[in-house]
Amino acid sequence: MDEGRLAGFVTQAASSGLFDRLRGVWRDIAQSLGKSSRTDQEMAADDASLLRSQVLDCLEGRGGEVSARAHAATLGRSYLGLGVDGRRTFLKLLADEFGTDPAAVDEAMTAVTSAATPAARVAAEHVLREALVSPRQRLLTQFNALPEGVKFLVDMRAELLPLAKADPGMKAVERDLKELLASWFDVGFLELQRITWRSPALILEKIMAYEAVHAIQGWPDLKNRLDSDRRLYAFFHPRMPDEPLIFVEVALVRGIAGNIHELLDEHAPVEDPGKADTAIFYSINNAQKGLVGISFGNFLIKKVVDSLSHEFPNLKTFATLSPIPGFRTWLNEKLTEGEVLTPSESKIVAALPTPDNASLGALLDSRWNEDPQVAQALRPVLSRLCAHYLSERRSDGRRARDPVAHFHLSNGARMERLNWLADTSEKGIAQSAGMMMNYLYKLSEIDSNHEAYSGQGRIAMSSALRALHKN
């Protein structure tokens, strides 16, 4: 059980102001019952019994809509007042005591299979569907009616994810919550917004905080990414209007870009976007950890391509400049197993001017990229290995091993070009030996690439990359 990650999520929620804001708003709703939930100091050894009682109050459904909202607000305030151990107790309570009734499910299944007439089967199937809706699902649905209740549930799932890895009961709660959120976050409900320097400061601050691919180094950096030759788009949900769900940063340039530092250079001259022929998607961020596994990134890219095509008719090429986050981890595993280098590559590495005949793995943990001679010698070696890595699949044989590759291939892109030392930041060197990939979104091939990858696991790759992989 990863308590460190859970503590991190709790801290993040508190620091965002959600903790204080919700407790204040929900206090007023809870007081409509004539009482309020306990304070932090009062939540002690009997947390479980108190929480159980509050859950039952919500599920009994006494009173009208006002009472239901008040009970949910009371429980929500109690949850927000708990620390890491208390929240785990609550989630464990939902897992162990508020799942489906196995006997009722079995009985309903028997009634379905033994139904003698079509009408009886329809009725039995209805009863089965009702039996499969757990009490905790009904409980979680009640938070949808509260102010910022959807955001509350998104953050709750973020806390559940690490716990669910080691506890089947917690996994069941996480799946229930995922199903609810997936229905609420259908792409039809999402709104695409362009973020500009004139957007509300609250939104801009969150874009800075959520950027995880290429960290934003303060307000001047953000302003540069929002200049006239740049675009930033985000998806929002009506119930979370101040929270970007996923966002993409775009550079309008001439030709496919191959170096992230040039794109992010604050001192580079601003180009005329009307003369650009290429849109480079250089950063895509899922902003809400609690929505992991609920996919709408492909719809974001398609909508942005459509928006850009209408605004700039001269754009002919849509491509990414993407990280390759799993390469070094994969390479380290292969080096441990041995036989990853060809005989000629082994000779190249052995001939490098490194102390004590350092292995390739040890060499890559140093500042090798700052030595032009070493970097040039390693270029063909690492490029071939990276092309091999990008063509590998997971154990299912259908999904690309690299998560970024899987995302873009699923959306219909093809691997176009591997860029040498395109990201020499500490993170870029550590994750991908400084290399980045251009994924090309060729409009006439998107659908066929998507079908081939999703149905057959076929990876669309340029001829240059295929040749590099076969070397």
N, C-alpha and C positions, 0 to 999 in steps of 0.2 A: 504494500500500500504506500503510494508516493505522497507522504504527508508534506514534504517540502513544496511540491507542486500545488497541492491543495492550499497551503498557506499563502502561496504566491497569488493564487486566484482570489482568495479572500482579501488580501492586501490590495490587489488591483481594484476590486470592486469598491472597497472603502475609499481608496484614494481618488477614484473617479467622482466621488460625491454622491454616488447612488445610495450608499448606506444612509447618510443623514437625510437626503432628500426623500427617500421612500419612507423612512421611519416617521418623518414629520407628516407627510401626506396621509399615510396609512393610519397614523394615530388618530387623526380627525375622523376617518371613516370608522375605525374601531370604537370610538367613543359614542357612536350612534347606538351602541348596545347598552350604554350607560356604564361601561367599564373599559379599561384599557389593558393591554397585555403587560406582563411583568417587565420590570426594568432589568438591565444587565446584571445588577448586583443580586437580584432575587432569583435569577436562574442558577440553580446549584445542583445538588445531588438528585433532585426529583425532576430534572429536565425531561426525561423520557416519559414519565407519567403525565406531566403537564402538556407536553407536545401531543401525546396520544389523545388526551382529552380534547385538545383544540382541533385535532384532525377529525375526531368523531363529531364535534360540533359542526364542522364544515359539511360532513357527509350526511348527517341526519336531515339537513335541509329544513329545519324548523323556521317558520316565519316566511317573509317574502324576499324579494330581491335585495332590499336594503340590508336585511339581516344576513343574507348569504355573503354579500360583499364585506360586511363588518366582520364576520367570522374569518373570512379569508385574510382580511387585513390584519386581524389579531394574530393569526398564525404566521403570516409573513413577517410581522414585526418581531415576533419571538425568534424566528429563524435568523433574521438579520442581527439579532442581539447575541447570537451564539458565536463561540470561537470555533476553532478547527475541530476539536473533539465533539462539541455539541452538534455541529452540523453533520458530522459523520454519524452521530447517534440518530439524528432525525432521518437521514437518508437510509440508514440501516433499518429503522422502524418501518419506513415505507416499503422496503424490500421484503422484510420478514412477515409483516402483519397485514399489509393492504394490497396483496396481489389478488389474482383471480381465485375463486373457490374451486379446487380440483374436482370435488364431488359434483358440483353443479355443472361444470364443463363436461365431465364424463356422462352425466345423465342426459345433457342436451345433445351430445354426440350420438348417444344410443337412440334417442328419439328421432334424430335425423335419419340414421341408417335403417330404422325400423318403420318409418312412415309408410302407411299403406296407400295413401292417395297423394296426388300432386298438392292439393290444398294443405294436407297435413304436413307434408315436407316443407312447404313454404313457411308455415307457422313454426315448425321445429327449427328451421334455419334462423328465423328471427330470434327465437329464444337462445340459440347458440351464440349468435352475434352479441346479444346482451350479456351472456355469461362470460364472454371473452373480454369484456370491458372491465378492467380491474378498478376497485375503489380508488386506488391512487391516481389512475387516469382521470377519473371524475373530479378528484381533488385538484389536480394540477390544472385542469381546464378552468376552474373557478378563478384562478389568478388572471386569466385573460380579461376579466371584467374590471380589474383594478388599474388605476393610473400607473403606467410603466410596469405593469404586471408581466408583459411579454418580455421585456428586457430582464426582469427578475428571473424568469424561467430560462432564458438564454444563459445567464450567468450561473444559474444552478446547474445546468448541464455541463458547463465548463468545469465546475467543481467535481461533477460526477465522473467525468471521463477517465481521470487517472485511477479513481477508486474502482471503476468497473473492470479494469484489467485483471484484478486479483480476486474479485468477488462476483460469482454468478448472479447472486441476488441483486447486487448493485447494477450489474449489467442489464438485468431485466427492467429496472427503474429507468436506466439511461435510454433503453430502447423505447419504452413508453413515451418518454419525454421527446425523444427524437421524432417519433411518429407525429406527435402533436405539432411540434415546431415545423416539420416538413409540410404539413397541411396548411399551416398559417403563413409559411414563407414560400408559397407557390409563386413562381415567377410572374404570374399574372397580377399579383398584388404589389410588385416592386416598382419603384419609380427611379428612373435614371436622371441624375442631376449632374450638370457640369459645375465643378468647384473652381471658383476664381478668387483673386485677391480680395474681392468685395464680398465674398461669402461670410457668414457670421463667424466671429472669432472662435466661438465654441466648436464649430465644425473644423476650422483650420487647426485648432489645437489638437483635436482628435486625430486628424490626418497625420500630424507630426508624431503623435504618440503611437499610432497603429502601424506606421511604416516600418516593415520588418525586413525588407529586401535590401534597400539602400537607405540607411538611417538619414533623416533630415537634420542637418547641422545648424539648426536655428532658423530664425525668420528670414534672413537674406537668402538662405538656401531654398526655403519654401517659395519665396517670391520668385526666384529664378525658375522653379518648376511650374510656375503658373503664368509665365511670361507669354507674349503673343505667339511665339513659335512652339508653345507647349500646351498640352491639354491634360486635365485631370477629371475623370468621371467616377461617380460612385452610385451604387444602388442603395436606396433607402426603403424602409417599410413604413406605411402610414402609422403603425402603432409605436414606431421607434424613430420619429422624425429627426432627432438630433444625433442619431447613431449611424454612421456609414457601415454597411454590411460587408461590402467588398469594393475596392477601388482600383483603378488602373491609371498609370501615368504614361503619357504619350509624348514623344518628341517628333516634330514635323521637320524632316530633313531631306536632303538629296542623296539618294543612294542608301543602301543598307548599312547601318552603323555597326562598328565592330569593337568599340571601346567605350566602356561605361563612364570612364573619367572625363572623356571629351564631352559626353552628353550632359554631365552634371557640373561642368566647369562654369562657375558663376561669372567668370570674366570673359567668357567666349562671347563674340558678337551675336546679337539677336538676328536671326534670319527672317526673311520675308516668308511667312507661312504660305502665301499664295503661290510661291515658286517651288514649294516642296513637292516632291514626287513620291515620298515614302513616309509612312507613319510607323514609328518604332514604339512598340509597347515594351517599356523597359522596367516596369515594376507593377506587379499585380499582388494585392494584399487582401487576404481574408481577415477582416477586422474583428470578428466575433468568434472567439474560441468555441463558444457554445453552439455554433452552427456548423462545426466541422462535420463533413459527410453529407451535408445538405447542399447539393450542387446547384449553383446558378452562375458560376464563372463563365461558362460557355455563352450564356445569354448576354452577359455583360459585354464580351468581346464582339459578338454579332451586332449588338445595338450600337456600340461605339463605332464600329466600322461603318455602319449605315449612317450614323450622324456625321462622321468625318467626310464620307463620300459626298454627302449633300452640301456640306460647308466648303469643301475644297475639291472641286471636280478634277483637278490635276493629279490627285493622289492615285497612283497606279499600283503601289506595292504596300502591303501590310505585313509587318514582320515583328518579331520580338528580339530583344537582346536579353537572354535569360541566363540565370545561374545554373550550375550543374551540382546541386548540393550534396549528392551522394557519392561523387566520384572518388574522393580521397578515402572515404571509409571503405568502399569496395576495393580500392587498390591496396590498402593496407591489409585487408583480409587475403587478397590474392598473393601478396608478397610473402605473407606468413605461410601460406600453403605451398609456395614455390612454383617454379616453371611458368611464370607469367611473362617473362622476358624471352625474346628470341635470342639465339646465340649472338647475333650481331649487336643486338641492343645491350646484352650483358657486357660485351666488349666496350661499347660506348660508355656505359656507366663506370666500368672498371678503370677507364682511361681518364676520367675526370680528375682535375686537380683538387681533390678533397683530402682532408687529413685522415689517416688511419684506415684508408680504403673503406670509407663509409658506405653502407648499403643505400640503395635507392630510397627506402623508407626513411632512414635517418637523414639523408640529404634533403629530402622534401620537407623535413621539419625545421630546416635551417632557412636562412635568407638567400636561398639559391638563385631566386629570380633577380637579385641585385647584381649578380655576376654575369655579364653578357656572354662570356665564353661558355659557362655552365648552362645558361638558359638556352642558348642556341643549340648546344649539343643535345639537350633533353627534349627539344621541341618535337622531333619526329617520334621519339619514344613515347612521350606522354600523349601526343595527339592520337597515335594509333590506339593506345590503351583506352583513352577516353571514348573514341569512336566505338571500340569494342564494348565498353561499359554501356553506352547509350543504346546499343542494339540488343542488350541482354534483357531477358524477361524474368519476372518473378516465377515462383514455383508453379503457378497456375498456367504458365506458358503463354498467357495472352496479355498480360499487363506489363508495360515497361518497368524496369527496375527503378529508374530514376523518377521521383514523384513529379517533378516539373515536366519532364518529358511525357509522362502519362497524362497530365492535365492538358497539354497542348495537342498531343496526338488524339486524345478523346474528342477534342474540339475541331478536328479536321485539319490541323496544320501538318507540315512536313518538316523534318530536320533539314536545314538548308546549308548552314556553314558553321564550322567550328572556329572560334576566334582565339588566337594565342595571346596570352597575357592581357586579356581584355578587362580583367578586374584584379589589380594588384594590391587591393586592400588586404588587411590581415585576414578578414573573413573569406575573401575570395581565394587567397592562396591556400588557406587551411581547408576549405571545402572542395575546391575544384582545380587546384594548382593554377589558379588565375584564369582558367579558360571559361568562355561563355558560348552559348549556342544561339544562333538565329533560327527561330522557327518561322517558316513562311506560311502565311495564310493566303493562298491563291484562291480567289473567289470561285473559280470554275472547278476546283478540285476539293473544296472543303467537304462537301457531302460524301463524295466517294471515298476520301481518306478516312472520314469518320466511320463509315460503314465497314470498310476493310479492317480498321483497327478494332472496332467494337465487336465485330462478328468473327474475325479470323485472327486477331492479334497481329496483323501485318503492320509493320512500322514503315511509314512513308519517309524516304530518305533520298537526298540528292545523290547524283552519280558520283560527285566528288567525295562525299562522305562514305559511300559504299566502297569506293576504291581505297580510301584510307583504312577502312575496317578490314579489308581483305589483305592488306599489305602484311 
